[in-house]
């Protein structure tokens, strides 16, 4: 299960649990509606926080991927340069022999 799916499932489960608890508790309709609105706002804020955390994780992963790609490119270039140098040195040694 992906992180996004897990976060959505977590938020949906929390919302259903909170609403069920409110609806099953003995209170007047007016009080119940207020509680539902308050819980909805709290859940919206929690979901916004989770989304922000998810975005931060994605940005961090992108940065790490870019860094790893740059390092791999640099190492590949170094290896190519060494191979080219070795080839040139071997060619020159063969011509001098």
N, C-alpha and C positions, 0 to 999 in steps of 0.2 A: 504494500500500500504506500502510495507516495505521501510526502509530507503535506502537500496541499489537501489531499483527500482526508488525511487524518485530522487536520485542523478543522476542516468543514464538518466532519463527523463529530468531533469533540464539541464544536460550537452548537451543532444541531441537538446533540444529546443534552447539553447543559440547558439549552432553551426549553426543550421538551420537559425536562425534569423540573425546572423552575416553574413553568406554567402549570404543570400537573399538580405540583405542591400547592400552588396558590389557589387553583380551582377546587381542590379537594378540602382546603382549609375552610372552616366555618367563618364567613365574614359577609358583610353586605355587598351588594353588587358594586356600589360606588367604591368601597374600599378595595374590592378585588380588582376593579379596573385600574385603580391607582397603583396597586402592587404590580400588576402586569406591565403597566407603562414603565414603572421604575426598573423592574427586572429587565425589560426590553432594552432600556437605555444602558443599563450596566453591561448586558451581553453585547450590545453594539460596541461599547467602549473596549471590552475585552477582545472582541473580534478584531477591532481596529489595531489594538496592540499586537495581536498575533500576526496580522498581516504585515505590520511594520517589522516585526522580528523576522518574518519570512523573507521580506525584501532585503533586510540586512544580511541574512544568510546567503541569499542568492548573489548579492553584490560581492560578498567576501569570497564565495566560490569562483565567481568570474575573475576576480583579481588573482586568486591563486592559479587558476587555469592559464591566464595570460602570462604570469610569471614563469610557470612551468614550460609553456610553449616557447617563451623567449630564451630560456636556458637551453632547451633542447635544440633550438635553431642555432644558438651560439656554438654549442658542442658539435653539431653537424658541420657547421662552417669551419670550425677548427680542424676537424677530421679531414674534410675535403682539402683544406689548405696543406695539411701535412702530407696527404696522399699526392697532391700535385707537386709539392716540393720534392718528395721522394722520387717521383717519376722523373722530374727534371734533373735531379742529381744523378739518377741511374743512367739517363740518356746521355748526359755530359760525360760520365765516366766511360760509357761504351764508346763514345766518339773519340775520347782521348786514348783509348787502348789500342 
